[in-house]
Amino acid sequence: MVGAGIVGASCAHELASRGLRVRVLEARSAPGEGSTGRSFASVRAQWGDALNIELSWRSIQMYRDFERLHGTSVDYRPTGYMFLAPEALWETQLARVELQRGHGVPVEILDTATAQQKTPFDAADLAGATWGSADGVVDPLAAIQVYLRLARADGADVRLRHPISAIAREQDHWVVETAAGTFTSSWIVNAAGGWAGEVAGFAGLDLPVNHVRRCIYSTRPQQGRKPLPMTVDLGTGAFLRSEGERVLFSVANLDEPLGYDTSVDWGWFETVLTTMCERFPWLADEPLDRGGAWAGTYEVTPDHFPVLGANPSAPTWVDACGFSGHGVMQAPMVGVLVAEEVVDGRAHSLDIDQLRVERFTDTGGAHVQMVF
C-alpha cells in the first residue's frame, strides 16, 4: 500500500480486515499530510450520475455509523449541503434530484425564500435550491487515525518517512525501494494522491494524475454567528460554509496550472471576493482573516473522475487515486471496492469499470464525463 492519506488508510483497513498482510508506505512523517490534511472536509451525496451518488452515499452512511461500528467517532455532522440553481440549470437540477432520490438519498427541493433562511443570498436569476440533509462534514484526520488503528490491530505494518525511489516487477512479486529500505509484495495499491502518477511511473506505468492547487479563504471569527451550511452557487461555482465562528469560502481557479503548490494565491482573491459578493453581498462587510486561509491540492485526472481498479498491463497493481477533491467523501466505499478487487478478483459491490485506467487509452471504450 502506497500512501497513508484517507483513501490509503481506508484501503489498508479493509484489506487487513480480510486477512491480508498489509504494509503501508508513506513518504511523509505523519499520515494525512498531503491532500487529506488540507481538504475542505465536506461530504455530499448530491451528484448527477449514479456511480458518484453510490460511492458518496454509501460512504456517508459508513461515516454516520462509524462510532457504532468501530467505537470511535469521526465527527460526522449532517450540517447539510445546499445548491443554488439558476433558471438555466433548474430542470437539470430537478432531474438530478429524482436520480438521487432513486438511490435513497434524502434531498429536498426548496424555493428561494426557504433557502434564504439557511444562508442569506441574492436570489436574482435563481429558480430554487436543492438541500441534502445528510450531507455535511467529517474530521478526515480522525478517520485516518481510526482506519490505521484498525488496520494495525489486524496486523498491518505502517511505515512513515518511506519515500519510494524505485519499483520493479520480478516474477510473481513487486520490489519496492525506499529511502529507508527495500520491500517485496505480491500486490501494490497506489493511493498516493497527487503523487500517484509519479509512483506509477517508477513501475513503468502511465497514470494521468496530477496536483492542482485550490485555495480557501476565511472571515474573522464572529461570536454568536449563525451556522451556515455548505452552500454552492451552481452558476458561478462560488461556495461557502461555517467552521465554528468563521465563514470559509472560495471559487476555484479553473486556469490554475498543474503542480504541487500549497501557498495561498492572494492574487486570485480579488476575483474570488467579487464573484462571492454577487451572490452573497453580505460577505463584503465581513473582515478577512488572512491567517485563517490555506491552500491544498486536488489530485486530478483529465476527466476529473478517479482511477480505480487493477491495471490491465499489471493485474496485481491497483490504483485508488485521482479523486479530484472528493477523496474524503468517497474513501470508506473505495476501501471496500479495493479489497474486493484484490481478494475477490474484481470489485462487485459497485461496477467500477468506467473508472478503470484503460479509459484513457481505449478509444473504442466508454468514456465518462464529470457531472457536478
C-alpha positions in Angstrom: 0.0 0.0 0.0 1.5 3.4 -1.1 0.1 6.4 0.7 -1.4 7.0 4.2 -4.0 9.6 3.3 -7.7 8.9 3.9 -8.0 6.7 0.8 -4.9 4.7 1.6 -5.9 4.3 5.3 -9.4 3.1 4.3 -7.9 0.6 1.9 -5.4 -0.6 4.5 -8.2 -1.3 7.0 -10.4 -3.1 4.6 -7.6 -5.3 3.2 -6.2 -6.2 6.6 -9.7 -7.0 7.9 -10.0 -9.6 5.1 -6.8 -11.4 6.3 -4.2 -9.9 4.1 -0.7 -8.9 5.3 -0.6 -5.2 4.7 2.3 -2.8 4.7 1.6 0.9 4.3 4.5 3.0 2.9 4.1 6.8 3.5 6.6 9.3 2.3 5.8 11.9 4.9 6.3 12.0 8.7 2.6 11.6 9.6 -0.5 10.2 7.9 -2.7 12.6 6.1 -0.1 15.3 5.5 -0.9 15.5 1.7 -4.3 16.4 0.3 -6.3 14.9 3.1 -4.9 17.3 5.8 -5.7 20.3 3.7 -9.1 19.2 2.5 -12.4 21.1 3.0 -13.8 18.0 4.8 -17.2 18.3 3.2 -19.3 15.3 2.1 -22.3 15.1 -0.2 -24.4 12.6 -2.0 -25.9 15.1 -4.4 -24.4 14.1 -7.7 -25.6 14.0 -11.3 -24.5 10.4 -12.0 -25.4 7.1 -10.4 -21.8 5.9 -9.7 -20.8 9.0 -7.8 -24.1 9.0 -5.9 -23.5 5.5 -4.7 -19.8 6.0 -3.9 -20.6 9.1 -1.8 -23.9 8.0 -0.2 -22.6 4.6 0.9 -19.5 6.3 2.3 -21.6 8.9 4.2 -23.6 6.2 5.8 -20.4 4.5 6.8 -19.2 7.7 8.4 -22.6 8.1 10.1 -22.3 4.6 11.6 -18.6 4.8 12.4 -18.9 5.1 16.2 -21.4 2.2 16.4 -19.2 0.0 14.2 -15.8 1.0 15.5 -16.3 2.6 18.9 -14.8 6.0 17.7 -16.4 9.0 16.2 -15.0 10.7 13.1 -17.1 13.8 13.9 -19.6 13.3 11.1 -22.0 16.2 11.3 -25.0 16.4 8.9 -24.9 20.1 8.6 -26.4 20.0 5.2 -25.4 20.9 1.6 -27.4 23.4 -0.5 -27.1 24.0 -4.2 -28.5 27.3 -5.6 -29.6 26.8 -9.2 -30.2 29.5 -11.8 -33.2 29.3 -14.2 -30.9 27.8 -16.9 -29.9 24.9 -14.8 -33.1 24.3 -12.9 -34.6 21.5 -14.9 -31.3 19.6 -14.9 -31.1 20.0 -11.2 -34.6 18.7 -10.7 -33.7 15.7 -12.8 -30.7 15.0 -10.6 -32.9 15.2 -7.5 -35.0 12.4 -8.9 -31.9 10.3 -9.6 -30.6 10.9 -6.2 -33.9 10.1 -4.5 -33.9 6.9 -6.6 -30.7 5.9 -4.8 -32.2 6.6 -1.4 -30.5 10.0 -0.8 -32.6 12.4 1.3 -32.9 15.5 -0.9 -35.4 18.4 -0.7 -36.4 21.0 -3.3 -36.6 24.5 -1.8 -37.9 27.7 -3.0 -35.6 30.7 -2.7 -37.3 32.2 0.3 -36.9 28.9 2.3 -33.3 28.6 1.1 -32.5 32.1 2.3 -33.5 31.1 5.8 -30.5 28.7 5.8 -28.0 31.0 4.1 -28.6 34.7 3.1 -28.1 35.3 -0.6 -29.2 37.4 -3.5 -31.9 35.4 -5.3 -31.7 37.3 -8.6 -31.8 34.8 -11.6 -32.3 31.8 -9.2 -35.1 29.3 -9.7 -34.7 27.5 -6.5 -32.3 25.3 -4.4 -31.8 21.7 -3.5 -31.0 20.6 0.0 -29.2 17.4 1.2 -29.9 17.0 4.9 -27.5 14.0 5.3 -24.6 15.9 3.6 -22.2 17.7 5.9 -18.7 17.4 7.2 -16.3 14.9 8.8 -12.9 15.0 10.5 -10.7 13.3 7.9 -7.6 13.2 10.1 -9.7 11.4 12.8 -10.9 8.9 10.2 -7.3 8.2 9.1 -6.2 7.5 12.7 -9.1 5.1 13.3 -8.6 3.3 10.0 -4.9 2.8 10.7 -5.5 1.8 14.2 -8.0 -0.9 13.0 -5.5 -2.0 10.3 -2.7 -2.3 12.8 -5.0 -4.4 15.1 -5.4 -6.8 12.1 -1.6 -7.0 11.6 -0.9 -4.1 9.3 2.6 -2.5 9.3 2.5 1.3 8.8 5.9 2.8 7.8 6.2 6.6 7.8 9.1 8.6 6.2 9.4 5.9 3.5 9.5 7.8 0.1 9.7 5.5 -2.8 12.7 5.7 -5.2 12.1 2.7 -7.5 9.6 -0.1 -8.2 10.4 -3.3 -10.2 8.4 -6.3 -11.2 10.2 -9.6 -10.5 8.5 -12.8 -11.4 5.4 -13.0 -9.1 6.1 -10.1 -6.8 7.0 -6.4 -6.7 10.2 -5.0 -5.3 9.8 -1.5 -3.8 12.9 0.6 -2.9 12.5 3.4 -0.4 14.9 5.7 1.4 14.5 3.5 4.4 14.8 0.0 3.0 13.6 -2.4 0.3 10.3 -4.3 0.4 8.6 -7.0 -1.6 4.9 -7.5 -2.1 2.5 -9.6 -4.2 0.2 -6.6 -4.7 0.6 -2.8 -4.8 -2.3 -0.5 -4.1 -1.4 3.0 -5.4 -3.2 5.5 -3.1 -0.5 8.2 -3.3 -2.9 11.0 -4.2 -1.4 13.7 -6.4 1.8 11.8 -6.4 0.2 8.6 -7.8 1.3 9.3 -11.3 4.9 9.6 -10.1 4.6 6.3 -8.2 3.2 4.5 -11.2 6.0 5.9 -13.3 8.5 4.1 -11.1 6.9 0.9 -12.3 6.8 1.9 -15.9 3.0 2.6 -15.8 1.3 5.6 -17.3 -1.2 7.2 -14.9 -2.5 10.7 -15.7 -2.9 12.1 -12.2 -1.6 15.5 -11.2 -1.9 18.0 -8.4 -3.8 21.3 -8.8 -4.0 24.0 -6.2 -7.2 25.0 -4.5 -7.4 27.9 -2.1 -9.7 28.5 0.9 -10.3 32.0 2.4 -11.7 32.8 5.8 -13.5 35.6 7.6 -12.5 36.5 11.2 -14.4 34.7 13.9 -17.6 36.3 15.0 -19.2 35.4 18.3 -22.7 34.1 18.0 -22.6 33.7 14.3 -25.5 31.8 12.8 -24.1 28.5 11.4 -24.2 28.3 7.6 -24.4 25.1 5.7 -22.3 24.3 2.7 -23.8 26.5 0.0 -22.9 26.3 -3.6 -23.9 28.7 -6.4 -24.1 26.5 -9.4 -24.0 29.4 -11.8 -20.5 30.7 -10.7 -19.1 27.8 -8.6 -18.9 30.1 -5.5 -19.2 28.2 -2.2 -19.1 28.8 1.5 -19.8 27.2 4.8 -19.3 27.9 8.5 -16.4 26.5 10.5 -17.1 27.4 14.1 -17.4 31.2 14.2 -15.7 31.7 10.8 -17.0 31.5 7.3 -14.9 29.7 4.8 -15.3 30.4 1.2 -13.8 30.2 -2.3 -14.2 30.0 -6.1 -11.9 27.5 -7.9 -9.5 29.0 -10.4 -10.1 26.8 -13.4 -7.0 28.1 -15.1 -4.7 27.1 -12.2 -1.6 25.3 -13.6 -0.9 21.7 -12.6 1.6 21.1 -9.9 2.0 20.9 -6.2 1.6 24.3 -4.5 0.2 25.0 -1.1 0.8 28.7 -0.9 -2.3 30.9 -0.8 -2.9 32.7 -4.0 -3.7 36.3 -2.9 -3.7 37.5 -6.5 -6.8 35.3 -7.1 -8.5 36.6 -4.0 -9.9 39.7 -5.7 -11.7 37.5 -8.3 -13.0 35.3 -5.5 -14.4 38.1 -3.4 -16.0 39.8 -6.4 -17.7 36.6 -7.5 -18.8 35.7 -4.0 -20.3 39.1 -3.3 -22.5 38.9 -6.4 -24.4 36.1 -4.8 -23.6 36.7 -1.1 -23.4 40.5 -0.8 -23.1 40.5 3.0 -19.7 38.9 2.6 -18.3 42.3 1.5 -18.7 43.6 5.1 -17.0 40.6 6.7 -13.4 41.3 7.9 -10.9 38.9 6.3 -8.6 36.7 8.4 -5.5 36.1 6.3 -4.2 33.7 8.9 -7.2 31.5 8.5 -6.7 31.0 4.8 -5.0 27.9 3.4 -4.3 26.1 0.1 -4.4 22.4 -0.6 -4.4 20.4 -3.8 -6.8 18.3 -5.7 -5.5 15.1 -7.3 -7.0 15.4 -10.8 -7.3 13.3 -13.9 -8.1 14.6 -17.4 -11.9 13.8 -16.9 -12.0 14.6 -13.2 -13.1 11.1 -12.4 -10.9 8.9 -10.2 -8.8 6.0 -11.4 -9.9 2.8 -9.5 -9.1 -0.8 -10.1 -6.4 -3.1 -11.4 -4.1 -2.0 -14.2 -4.7 -4.3 -17.3 -0.9 -4.4 -18.0 -0.1 -5.2 -14.4 -3.1 -7.0 -12.8 -1.5 -7.0 -9.3 -1.2 -3.2 -9.4 -4.4 -1.5 -8.2 -4.9 2.2 -8.4 -7.1 4.2 -6.0 -6.4 7.8 -6.8 -7.3 10.9 -8.8 -10.5 11.8 -6.8 -10.4 15.4 -7.9 -11.3 16.8 -4.4 -13.7 14.0 -3.5 -11.4 11.5 -1.8 -12.7 12.3 1.7 -16.3 11.9 0.8 -15.8 8.6 -1.0 -12.9 6.9 0.9 -14.9 4.5 3.0 -16.5 2.8 0.0 -13.3 2.9 -2.0 -11.6 0.8 0.6 -14.3 -1.8 0.3 -14.0 -1.9 -3.5 -10.2 -2.1 -3.4 -10.4 -5.0 -1.0 -12.9 -6.8 -3.4 -10.6 -6.1 -6.3 -7.7 -7.8 -4.5 -9.3 -10.5 -2.5 -12.3 -11.5 -4.7 -10.6 -10.8 -8.1 -12.9 -8.0 -9.0 -14.9 -5.2 -7.3 -18.5 -6.3 -7.1 -20.4 -4.0 -4.6 -20.4 -1.4 -7.4 -19.5 -1.6 -11.1 -16.3 0.4 -11.4 -15.4 -0.4 -15.0 -15.9 3.2 -16.1 -13.2 4.3 -13.6 -10.5 1.9 -14.8 -7.4 3.4 -16.2 -7.8 1.9 -19.6 -10.5 4.5 -20.4 -7.6 7.0 -21.2 -6.2 4.7 -23.9 -9.1 2.6 -25.1 -10.6 4.9 -27.8 -13.3 2.4 -28.5 -14.5 2.1 -24.9 -16.9 4.1 -22.9 -15.9 7.5 -21.7 -17.0 9.3 -18.6 -17.7 13.0 -18.0 -17.7 14.7 -14.7 -21.2 15.7 -13.6 -21.2 18.1 -10.7 
